[in-house]
Amino acid sequence: MNKYIKYGLAFIVISIIGIAIYLFAIKSDNHSEMEHQNEVYTCSMHPEIIRDKPGNCPICGMNLVKKVTENNAVEDNSLDNVIKPTDNFIVGNYQTTTAIDTTLSGKINLPGIVGYDPNSSVNIAARMSGRIERMYVNYKYQKVNKGQKLFDLYSPELLTEQQNFIYMANDVENPSIIDASRQKLLLYGMTQNQINALSNSKKVNPLITIYSPASGIIDGTETMDNTTKPVMQSASSNTEVLDVKEGNYIKKGEVIFKLLNTDKVWGIFNVFQGYNSLIKANQSIRITSELDKNEFIDAKINFVETQLNAADKTNRIRVYLNNNKLKLPVGLRLQGGVKTNPVNGIWIQKQSMVSIGNKKIVFLKMDNGFKASTIKTGIEIDDFIQIMEGISVKDTAKALLKPNNDEDNKKNKCTINTIYGNGGL
């Protein structure tokens, strides 16, 4: 009986060992098979091509590259990444660039225009009431010289003062009274020569000729906007008739028209939002005009406006120009260049950014392609744009860039790390 028990136990032990060996063999085969299944081959140019053995890409003919998935997971063979919208996700072989954290300095270009300086304009006003008998200037923006006739004025008030002067001139024992009467005629607008002729002829003249006190351009009496005017709006405005005409009655102190000085003009430049902090008064500016872009005018910024223009979202700066020698026509378009102080921040090359209207995006490099990401930008300096939000210096962005060279790096005072992408593989 003990003999049969021994044989039975031995059979059971042998059976258990055999079953264990069999199960281990099956598990090893399955593991090898799974490892073999995890080996897939794909094209570096066309990641949608997936094969389980080596070969060539049916699209471009390149050799398929072995790719083993991690965590025993089979590579996703779907075309989800390929059929995503092109403004959201793309695949392909593109040059890439990385953001840099550095300090840049450069030049800001400001568009501008030549405008009249209202502070140097002269108001031609009536010093006595009367009627305009004759006008010698009839159109706006008509050029006049100093001493040129402007208009003849008939004034009963002036006639009375002339009679008083002739009467006082007979009293040679009271020179102070004569001087006071003479001074009153001067204040009424008569010239010294006209008063001397009156003293010699003893004949009153109810007409007085008003002469131009300076050289300049005739303008009307409408209110002038100091920021956008006075500039000639169009060619038709050059021959616009003045509001004041012959036969009109004017009151004492009434402004007949303005005389705009062309020897002193403004250079008015627009500063876009974000650049305000970089522009300061007394800062140097180099100006060119559309007449000759090779001729430079070096000047200083005289005034920086703090009010934002709601129409074009810009601030304006003014530069006083001595136009006595420059002879710049009013309305001439200008271009101003201002060198900026060093600005620290995160920068990317402008070619790597895409503007889609109300948003600006970059395509960030992912494992299997490039994904669109919205960014918030700041100022632009040369070929770089400042990044406020959206990416960091660790991100790699798609860009159509040219390889950098030493001259570019020295010019921009920084180094951009240019990387040639391989479609995210």
Contacts in CASP RR format, 6 or more apart in sequence:
PFRMAT RR
TARGET T0000
AUTHOR 0000-0000-0000
METHOD contacts of the structure
MODEL  1
MNKYIKYGLAFIVISIIGIAIYLFAIKSDNHSEMEHQNEVYTCSMHPEII
RDKPGNCPICGMNLVKKVTENNAVEDNSLDNVIKPTDNFIVGNYQTTTAI
DTTLSGKINLPGIVGYDPNSSVNIAARMSGRIERMYVNYKYQKVNKGQKL
FDLYSPELLTEQQNFIYMANDVENPSIIDASRQKLLLYGMTQNQINALSN
SKKVNPLITIYSPASGIIDGTETMDNTTKPVMQSASSNTEVLDVKEGNYI
KKGEVIFKLLNTDKVWGIFNVFQGYNSLIKANQSIRITSELDKNEFIDAK
INFVETQLNAADKTNRIRVYLNNNKLKLPVGLRLQGGVKTNPVNGIWIQK
QSMVSIGNKKIVFLKMDNGFKASTIKTGIEIDDFIQIMEGISVKDTAKAL
LKPNNDEDNKKNKCTINTIYGNGGL
34 72 0 8 1.000
37 52 0 8 1.000
37 74 0 8 1.000
38 68 0 8 1.000
38 69 0 8 1.000
38 72 0 8 1.000
38 73 0 8 1.000
38 74 0 8 1.000
39 52 0 8 1.000
39 66 0 8 1.000
39 68 0 8 1.000
40 50 0 8 1.000
40 51 0 8 1.000
40 52 0 8 1.000
40 66 0 8 1.000
40 67 0 8 1.000
40 68 0 8 1.000
40 69 0 8 1.000
40 74 0 8 1.000
40 75 0 8 1.000
41 50 0 8 1.000
41 51 0 8 1.000
41 52 0 8 1.000
41 53 0 8 1.000
41 54 0 8 1.000
41 55 0 8 1.000
41 64 0 8 1.000
41 65 0 8 1.000
41 66 0 8 1.000
41 67 0 8 1.000
42 49 0 8 1.000
42 50 0 8 1.000
42 51 0 8 1.000
42 64 0 8 1.000
42 65 0 8 1.000
42 67 0 8 1.000
42 75 0 8 1.000
42 425 0 8 1.000
43 49 0 8 1.000
43 57 0 8 1.000
43 59 0 8 1.000
43 60 0 8 1.000
43 61 0 8 1.000
43 62 0 8 1.000
43 64 0 8 1.000
43 65 0 8 1.000
44 62 0 8 1.000
44 65 0 8 1.000
44 93 0 8 1.000
44 422 0 8 1.000
44 423 0 8 1.000
44 425 0 8 1.000
45 57 0 8 1.000
45 59 0 8 1.000
45 60 0 8 1.000
45 62 0 8 1.000
45 92 0 8 1.000
45 93 0 8 1.000
45 423 0 8 1.000
46 57 0 8 1.000
46 59 0 8 1.000
46 60 0 8 1.000
47 81 0 8 1.000
47 91 0 8 1.000
47 368 0 8 1.000
47 369 0 8 1.000
47 423 0 8 1.000
47 424 0 8 1.000
47 425 0 8 1.000
48 79 0 8 1.000
48 81 0 8 1.000
48 82 0 8 1.000
48 91 0 8 1.000
49 57 0 8 1.000
49 58 0 8 1.000
49 59 0 8 1.000
49 64 0 8 1.000
50 75 0 8 1.000
50 77 0 8 1.000
51 64 0 8 1.000
54 63 0 8 1.000
54 64 0 8 1.000
54 66 0 8 1.000
55 63 0 8 1.000
55 64 0 8 1.000
56 62 0 8 1.000
56 63 0 8 1.000
56 64 0 8 1.000
57 63 0 8 1.000
57 64 0 8 1.000
65 425 0 8 1.000
67 75 0 8 1.000
67 425 0 8 1.000
69 75 0 8 1.000
81 89 0 8 1.000
81 91 0 8 1.000
81 368 0 8 1.000
81 369 0 8 1.000
82 91 0 8 1.000
87 356 0 8 1.000
87 361 0 8 1.000
87 372 0 8 1.000
88 371 0 8 1.000
88 372 0 8 1.000
89 369 0 8 1.000
89 370 0 8 1.000
89 371 0 8 1.000
89 372 0 8 1.000
90 363 0 8 1.000
90 369 0 8 1.000
90 370 0 8 1.000
90 398 0 8 1.000
91 368 0 8 1.000
91 369 0 8 1.000
91 370 0 8 1.000
91 423 0 8 1.000
91 424 0 8 1.000
92 369 0 8 1.000
92 370 0 8 1.000
92 423 0 8 1.000
92 424 0 8 1.000
93 421 0 8 1.000
93 422 0 8 1.000
93 423 0 8 1.000
94 370 0 8 1.000
94 398 0 8 1.000
94 399 0 8 1.000
94 400 0 8 1.000
94 421 0 8 1.000
94 423 0 8 1.000
95 398 0 8 1.000
95 399 0 8 1.000
95 400 0 8 1.000
95 401 0 8 1.000
95 418 0 8 1.000
95 419 0 8 1.000
95 420 0 8 1.000
95 421 0 8 1.000
96 365 0 8 1.000
96 396 0 8 1.000
96 397 0 8 1.000
96 398 0 8 1.000
96 399 0 8 1.000
96 418 0 8 1.000
96 419 0 8 1.000
96 420 0 8 1.000
96 421 0 8 1.000
97 348 0 8 1.000
97 349 0 8 1.000
97 352 0 8 1.000
97 396 0 8 1.000
97 397 0 8 1.000
97 399 0 8 1.000
97 401 0 8 1.000
97 416 0 8 1.000
97 417 0 8 1.000
97 418 0 8 1.000
97 419 0 8 1.000
98 393 0 8 1.000
98 394 0 8 1.000
98 395 0 8 1.000
98 396 0 8 1.000
98 397 0 8 1.000
98 416 0 8 1.000
98 417 0 8 1.000
98 419 0 8 1.000
99 346 0 8 1.000
99 347 0 8 1.000
99 348 0 8 1.000
99 387 0 8 1.000
99 391 0 8 1.000
99 392 0 8 1.000
99 393 0 8 1.000
99 395 0 8 1.000
99 397 0 8 1.000
100 346 0 8 1.000
100 347 0 8 1.000
100 348 0 8 1.000
100 393 0 8 1.000
100 414 0 8 1.000
100 415 0 8 1.000
100 416 0 8 1.000
100 417 0 8 1.000
101 345 0 8 1.000
101 346 0 8 1.000
101 347 0 8 1.000
101 393 0 8 1.000
102 344 0 8 1.000
102 345 0 8 1.000
102 347 0 8 1.000
102 413 0 8 1.000
102 414 0 8 1.000
103 342 0 8 1.000
103 343 0 8 1.000
103 344 0 8 1.000
103 345 0 8 1.000
103 413 0 8 1.000
104 342 0 8 1.000
104 343 0 8 1.000
104 345 0 8 1.000
104 347 0 8 1.000
104 381 0 8 1.000
104 382 0 8 1.000
104 384 0 8 1.000
104 412 0 8 1.000
104 413 0 8 1.000
104 414 0 8 1.000
105 339 0 8 1.000
105 340 0 8 1.000
105 341 0 8 1.000
105 342 0 8 1.000
105 343 0 8 1.000
105 381 0 8 1.000
105 413 0 8 1.000
106 339 0 8 1.000
106 340 0 8 1.000
106 381 0 8 1.000
106 382 0 8 1.000
107 337 0 8 1.000
107 338 0 8 1.000
107 339 0 8 1.000
107 340 0 8 1.000
107 382 0 8 1.000
108 275 0 8 1.000
108 278 0 8 1.000
108 279 0 8 1.000
108 337 0 8 1.000
108 338 0 8 1.000
108 340 0 8 1.000
108 381 0 8 1.000
109 335 0 8 1.000
109 336 0 8 1.000
109 337 0 8 1.000
110 269 0 8 1.000
110 270 0 8 1.000
110 271 0 8 1.000
110 285 0 8 1.000
110 317 0 8 1.000
110 335 0 8 1.000
110 336 0 8 1.000
110 337 0 8 1.000
110 338 0 8 1.000
111 269 0 8 1.000
111 270 0 8 1.000
111 333 0 8 1.000
111 334 0 8 1.000
111 335 0 8 1.000
111 336 0 8 1.000
112 267 0 8 1.000
112 268 0 8 1.000
112 269 0 8 1.000
112 270 0 8 1.000
112 333 0 8 1.000
112 334 0 8 1.000
112 335 0 8 1.000
112 336 0 8 1.000
113 231 0 8 1.000
113 267 0 8 1.000
113 268 0 8 1.000
113 331 0 8 1.000
113 332 0 8 1.000
113 333 0 8 1.000
113 334 0 8 1.000
114 231 0 8 1.000
114 265 0 8 1.000
114 266 0 8 1.000
114 267 0 8 1.000
114 268 0 8 1.000
114 289 0 8 1.000
114 321 0 8 1.000
114 328 0 8 1.000
114 329 0 8 1.000
114 330 0 8 1.000
114 331 0 8 1.000
114 332 0 8 1.000
114 334 0 8 1.000
115 230 0 8 1.000
115 231 0 8 1.000
115 265 0 8 1.000
115 266 0 8 1.000
115 267 0 8 1.000
115 268 0 8 1.000
115 330 0 8 1.000
115 331 0 8 1.000
116 217 0 8 1.000
116 229 0 8 1.000
116 230 0 8 1.000
116 231 0 8 1.000
116 260 0 8 1.000
116 261 0 8 1.000
116 262 0 8 1.000
116 265 0 8 1.000
116 266 0 8 1.000
116 330 0 8 1.000
117 261 0 8 1.000
117 264 0 8 1.000
117 265 0 8 1.000
117 266 0 8 1.000
117 320 0 8 1.000
118 224 0 8 1.000
118 226 0 8 1.000
118 230 0 8 1.000
120 261 0 8 1.000
120 263 0 8 1.000
120 264 0 8 1.000
121 219 0 8 1.000
121 258 0 8 1.000
121 259 0 8 1.000
121 260 0 8 1.000
121 261 0 8 1.000
122 213 0 8 1.000
122 214 0 8 1.000
122 258 0 8 1.000
122 259 0 8 1.000
122 261 0 8 1.000
123 255 0 8 1.000
123 258 0 8 1.000
123 259 0 8 1.000
124 150 0 8 1.000
124 210 0 8 1.000
124 212 0 8 1.000
124 213 0 8 1.000
124 255 0 8 1.000
124 256 0 8 1.000
124 257 0 8 1.000
124 258 0 8 1.000
124 259 0 8 1.000
125 253 0 8 1.000
125 254 0 8 1.000
125 255 0 8 1.000
125 256 0 8 1.000
126 153 0 8 1.000
126 250 0 8 1.000
126 251 0 8 1.000
126 252 0 8 1.000
126 253 0 8 1.000
126 254 0 8 1.000
126 256 0 8 1.000
127 187 0 8 1.000
127 188 0 8 1.000
127 189 0 8 1.000
127 252 0 8 1.000
127 253 0 8 1.000
128 153 0 8 1.000
128 155 0 8 1.000
128 157 0 8 1.000
128 158 0 8 1.000
128 188 0 8 1.000
128 252 0 8 1.000
129 155 0 8 1.000
129 157 0 8 1.000
129 249 0 8 1.000
129 250 0 8 1.000
129 251 0 8 1.000
129 252 0 8 1.000
130 153 0 8 1.000
130 154 0 8 1.000
130 155 0 8 1.000
130 156 0 8 1.000
130 157 0 8 1.000
130 249 0 8 1.000
130 250 0 8 1.000
131 153 0 8 1.000
131 154 0 8 1.000
131 155 0 8 1.000
131 247 0 8 1.000
131 248 0 8 1.000
131 249 0 8 1.000
131 250 0 8 1.000
132 151 0 8 1.000
132 152 0 8 1.000
132 153 0 8 1.000
132 154 0 8 1.000
132 244 0 8 1.000
132 245 0 8 1.000
132 246 0 8 1.000
132 247 0 8 1.000
132 248 0 8 1.000
132 249 0 8 1.000
132 250 0 8 1.000
133 151 0 8 1.000
133 152 0 8 1.000
133 153 0 8 1.000
133 154 0 8 1.000
133 207 0 8 1.000
133 246 0 8 1.000
133 247 0 8 1.000
134 151 0 8 1.000
134 152 0 8 1.000
134 246 0 8 1.000
135 150 0 8 1.000
135 151 0 8 1.000
135 242 0 8 1.000
135 244 0 8 1.000
135 245 0 8 1.000
135 246 0 8 1.000
136 148 0 8 1.000
136 149 0 8 1.000
136 150 0 8 1.000
136 151 0 8 1.000
137 144 0 8 1.000
137 150 0 8 1.000
137 151 0 8 1.000
137 218 0 8 1.000
137 242 0 8 1.000
137 257 0 8 1.000
138 241 0 8 1.000
138 242 0 8 1.000
139 218 0 8 1.000
139 238 0 8 1.000
139 239 0 8 1.000
139 240 0 8 1.000
139 241 0 8 1.000
139 242 0 8 1.000
140 218 0 8 1.000
140 219 0 8 1.000
140 220 0 8 1.000
140 237 0 8 1.000
140 238 0 8 1.000
140 239 0 8 1.000
140 240 0 8 1.000
140 241 0 8 1.000
140 242 0 8 1.000
141 217 0 8 1.000
141 218 0 8 1.000
141 219 0 8 1.000
141 232 0 8 1.000
141 237 0 8 1.000
141 238 0 8 1.000
141 240 0 8 1.000
142 217 0 8 1.000
142 218 0 8 1.000
143 215 0 8 1.000
143 216 0 8 1.000
143 217 0 8 1.000
143 218 0 8 1.000
143 262 0 8 1.000
144 150 0 8 1.000
144 212 0 8 1.000
144 215 0 8 1.000
144 216 0 8 1.000
144 217 0 8 1.000
144 218 0 8 1.000
144 259 0 8 1.000
145 212 0 8 1.000
145 215 0 8 1.000
145 216 0 8 1.000
146 212 0 8 1.000
146 213 0 8 1.000
146 214 0 8 1.000
146 215 0 8 1.000
147 211 0 8 1.000
147 212 0 8 1.000
147 213 0 8 1.000
148 211 0 8 1.000
148 212 0 8 1.000
149 209 0 8 1.000
149 210 0 8 1.000
149 211 0 8 1.000
149 212 0 8 1.000
150 210 0 8 1.000
150 211 0 8 1.000
150 212 0 8 1.000
150 256 0 8 1.000
151 209 0 8 1.000
151 210 0 8 1.000
151 244 0 8 1.000
151 256 0 8 1.000
152 207 0 8 1.000
152 208 0 8 1.000
152 209 0 8 1.000
152 210 0 8 1.000
153 207 0 8 1.000
153 208 0 8 1.000
153 209 0 8 1.000
153 210 0 8 1.000
153 250 0 8 1.000
154 206 0 8 1.000
154 207 0 8 1.000
155 188 0 8 1.000
155 206 0 8 1.000
155 208 0 8 1.000
156 206 0 8 1.000
157 188 0 8 1.000
157 252 0 8 1.000
158 188 0 8 1.000
158 190 0 8 1.000
158 206 0 8 1.000
158 208 0 8 1.000
159 204 0 8 1.000
159 206 0 8 1.000
161 181 0 8 1.000
161 184 0 8 1.000
161 185 0 8 1.000
161 188 0 8 1.000
162 185 0 8 1.000
162 198 0 8 1.000
162 204 0 8 1.000
162 205 0 8 1.000
163 204 0 8 1.000
164 181 0 8 1.000
165 178 0 8 1.000
165 181 0 8 1.000
165 182 0 8 1.000
165 184 0 8 1.000
165 185 0 8 1.000
165 195 0 8 1.000
165 198 0 8 1.000
165 199 0 8 1.000
166 198 0 8 1.000
166 199 0 8 1.000
166 202 0 8 1.000
166 204 0 8 1.000
168 174 0 8 1.000
168 177 0 8 1.000
168 178 0 8 1.000
168 181 0 8 1.000
169 178 0 8 1.000
169 181 0 8 1.000
169 199 0 8 1.000
169 202 0 8 1.000
171 177 0 8 1.000
171 178 0 8 1.000
172 178 0 8 1.000
182 195 0 8 1.000
185 194 0 8 1.000
185 195 0 8 1.000
185 198 0 8 1.000
186 192 0 8 1.000
186 195 0 8 1.000
188 208 0 8 1.000
189 208 0 8 1.000
189 210 0 8 1.000
190 198 0 8 1.000
190 208 0 8 1.000
191 211 0 8 1.000
194 208 0 8 1.000
194 209 0 8 1.000
198 204 0 8 1.000
198 205 0 8 1.000
212 259 0 8 1.000
213 259 0 8 1.000
214 259 0 8 1.000
214 261 0 8 1.000
215 261 0 8 1.000
215 262 0 8 1.000
215 263 0 8 1.000
216 259 0 8 1.000
216 260 0 8 1.000
216 261 0 8 1.000
216 262 0 8 1.000
217 259 0 8 1.000
217 260 0 8 1.000
217 262 0 8 1.000
217 330 0 8 1.000
218 242 0 8 1.000
218 257 0 8 1.000
218 258 0 8 1.000
218 259 0 8 1.000
218 260 0 8 1.000
219 230 0 8 1.000
219 257 0 8 1.000
219 258 0 8 1.000
219 259 0 8 1.000
219 260 0 8 1.000
220 242 0 8 1.000
220 243 0 8 1.000
220 257 0 8 1.000
220 258 0 8 1.000
221 243 0 8 1.000
221 244 0 8 1.000
221 255 0 8 1.000
221 256 0 8 1.000
221 257 0 8 1.000
221 258 0 8 1.000
224 230 0 8 1.000
224 258 0 8 1.000
227 268 0 8 1.000
227 305 0 8 1.000
227 309 0 8 1.000
227 316 0 8 1.000
230 260 0 8 1.000
230 330 0 8 1.000
231 330 0 8 1.000
231 331 0 8 1.000
232 238 0 8 1.000
232 330 0 8 1.000
232 331 0 8 1.000
242 257 0 8 1.000
244 250 0 8 1.000
244 256 0 8 1.000
244 257 0 8 1.000
250 256 0 8 1.000
262 323 0 8 1.000
262 330 0 8 1.000
263 322 0 8 1.000
263 323 0 8 1.000
263 324 0 8 1.000
264 320 0 8 1.000
264 321 0 8 1.000
264 322 0 8 1.000
264 323 0 8 1.000
265 320 0 8 1.000
265 321 0 8 1.000
265 323 0 8 1.000
265 328 0 8 1.000
265 330 0 8 1.000
266 318 0 8 1.000
266 319 0 8 1.000
266 320 0 8 1.000
266 321 0 8 1.000
267 287 0 8 1.000
267 318 0 8 1.000
267 319 0 8 1.000
267 320 0 8 1.000
267 321 0 8 1.000
267 334 0 8 1.000
268 316 0 8 1.000
268 317 0 8 1.000
268 318 0 8 1.000
269 285 0 8 1.000
269 316 0 8 1.000
269 317 0 8 1.000
269 318 0 8 1.000
269 319 0 8 1.000
269 334 0 8 1.000
269 336 0 8 1.000
270 309 0 8 1.000
270 312 0 8 1.000
270 314 0 8 1.000
270 315 0 8 1.000
270 316 0 8 1.000
271 279 0 8 1.000
271 304 0 8 1.000
271 314 0 8 1.000
271 315 0 8 1.000
271 316 0 8 1.000
271 317 0 8 1.000
272 313 0 8 1.000
272 314 0 8 1.000
273 308 0 8 1.000
273 313 0 8 1.000
273 314 0 8 1.000
273 315 0 8 1.000
274 378 0 8 1.000
274 379 0 8 1.000
275 379 0 8 1.000
276 304 0 8 1.000
276 315 0 8 1.000
278 338 0 8 1.000
278 340 0 8 1.000
278 341 0 8 1.000
278 343 0 8 1.000
278 379 0 8 1.000
279 301 0 8 1.000
279 304 0 8 1.000
279 315 0 8 1.000
279 317 0 8 1.000
279 338 0 8 1.000
280 301 0 8 1.000
280 304 0 8 1.000
281 301 0 8 1.000
281 302 0 8 1.000
281 303 0 8 1.000
281 304 0 8 1.000
282 300 0 8 1.000
282 301 0 8 1.000
282 302 0 8 1.000
283 300 0 8 1.000
283 301 0 8 1.000
283 338 0 8 1.000
284 298 0 8 1.000
284 299 0 8 1.000
284 300 0 8 1.000
284 301 0 8 1.000
284 338 0 8 1.000
284 339 0 8 1.000
285 298 0 8 1.000
285 299 0 8 1.000
285 300 0 8 1.000
285 301 0 8 1.000
285 319 0 8 1.000
285 336 0 8 1.000
285 337 0 8 1.000
285 338 0 8 1.000
286 296 0 8 1.000
286 297 0 8 1.000
286 298 0 8 1.000
286 336 0 8 1.000
286 337 0 8 1.000
286 338 0 8 1.000
287 296 0 8 1.000
287 297 0 8 1.000
287 298 0 8 1.000
287 299 0 8 1.000
287 319 0 8 1.000
287 321 0 8 1.000
287 334 0 8 1.000
287 335 0 8 1.000
287 336 0 8 1.000
287 337 0 8 1.000
288 294 0 8 1.000
288 295 0 8 1.000
288 296 0 8 1.000
288 297 0 8 1.000
288 334 0 8 1.000
288 335 0 8 1.000
288 336 0 8 1.000
289 295 0 8 1.000
289 297 0 8 1.000
289 328 0 8 1.000
289 332 0 8 1.000
289 333 0 8 1.000
289 334 0 8 1.000
289 335 0 8 1.000
290 332 0 8 1.000
290 333 0 8 1.000
290 334 0 8 1.000
290 335 0 8 1.000
291 332 0 8 1.000
293 335 0 8 1.000
297 321 0 8 1.000
297 326 0 8 1.000
299 319 0 8 1.000
299 320 0 8 1.000
299 321 0 8 1.000
300 319 0 8 1.000
301 317 0 8 1.000
301 318 0 8 1.000
301 319 0 8 1.000
301 338 0 8 1.000
302 318 0 8 1.000
302 319 0 8 1.000
302 320 0 8 1.000
303 317 0 8 1.000
303 318 0 8 1.000
304 315 0 8 1.000
304 317 0 8 1.000
305 315 0 8 1.000
305 316 0 8 1.000
305 317 0 8 1.000
305 318 0 8 1.000
306 315 0 8 1.000
307 315 0 8 1.000
308 314 0 8 1.000
308 315 0 8 1.000
309 315 0 8 1.000
309 316 0 8 1.000
321 328 0 8 1.000
340 381 0 8 1.000
343 379 0 8 1.000
343 381 0 8 1.000
343 386 0 8 1.000
345 386 0 8 1.000
345 387 0 8 1.000
346 386 0 8 1.000
346 387 0 8 1.000
346 391 0 8 1.000
346 392 0 8 1.000
346 393 0 8 1.000
347 381 0 8 1.000
347 384 0 8 1.000
347 385 0 8 1.000
347 386 0 8 1.000
347 387 0 8 1.000
347 414 0 8 1.000
348 362 0 8 1.000
348 384 0 8 1.000
348 385 0 8 1.000
348 387 0 8 1.000
348 391 0 8 1.000
348 397 0 8 1.000
348 399 0 8 1.000
349 383 0 8 1.000
349 384 0 8 1.000
349 385 0 8 1.000
349 399 0 8 1.000
349 401 0 8 1.000
349 416 0 8 1.000
350 380 0 8 1.000
350 383 0 8 1.000
350 384 0 8 1.000
350 385 0 8 1.000
351 383 0 8 1.000
351 399 0 8 1.000
351 400 0 8 1.000
351 401 0 8 1.000
352 362 0 8 1.000
352 397 0 8 1.000
352 398 0 8 1.000
352 399 0 8 1.000
352 401 0 8 1.000
353 360 0 8 1.000
353 361 0 8 1.000
353 362 0 8 1.000
353 375 0 8 1.000
353 377 0 8 1.000
353 385 0 8 1.000
354 360 0 8 1.000
354 361 0 8 1.000
354 362 0 8 1.000
354 363 0 8 1.000
359 374 0 8 1.000
360 374 0 8 1.000
360 375 0 8 1.000
360 376 0 8 1.000
360 377 0 8 1.000
361 372 0 8 1.000
361 373 0 8 1.000
361 374 0 8 1.000
361 375 0 8 1.000
362 372 0 8 1.000
362 373 0 8 1.000
362 375 0 8 1.000
362 391 0 8 1.000
362 397 0 8 1.000
362 398 0 8 1.000
363 370 0 8 1.000
363 371 0 8 1.000
363 372 0 8 1.000
363 373 0 8 1.000
363 397 0 8 1.000
363 398 0 8 1.000
364 370 0 8 1.000
364 371 0 8 1.000
364 372 0 8 1.000
364 373 0 8 1.000
364 391 0 8 1.000
364 395 0 8 1.000
364 396 0 8 1.000
364 397 0 8 1.000
364 398 0 8 1.000
365 395 0 8 1.000
365 396 0 8 1.000
365 397 0 8 1.000
365 398 0 8 1.000
365 421 0 8 1.000
365 424 0 8 1.000
366 424 0 8 1.000
367 424 0 8 1.000
368 424 0 8 1.000
368 425 0 8 1.000
369 423 0 8 1.000
369 424 0 8 1.000
370 398 0 8 1.000
370 423 0 8 1.000
370 424 0 8 1.000
373 390 0 8 1.000
373 391 0 8 1.000
374 390 0 8 1.000
375 387 0 8 1.000
375 388 0 8 1.000
375 389 0 8 1.000
375 390 0 8 1.000
375 391 0 8 1.000
376 387 0 8 1.000
376 388 0 8 1.000
376 389 0 8 1.000
376 390 0 8 1.000
377 385 0 8 1.000
377 386 0 8 1.000
377 387 0 8 1.000
377 388 0 8 1.000
378 385 0 8 1.000
378 386 0 8 1.000
378 387 0 8 1.000
378 388 0 8 1.000
379 385 0 8 1.000
379 386 0 8 1.000
380 386 0 8 1.000
382 411 0 8 1.000
382 412 0 8 1.000
383 412 0 8 1.000
384 412 0 8 1.000
391 397 0 8 1.000
396 419 0 8 1.000
401 418 0 8 1.000
403 418 0 8 1.000
404 415 0 8 1.000
404 416 0 8 1.000
404 418 0 8 1.000
409 415 0 8 1.000
409 416 0 8 1.000
END
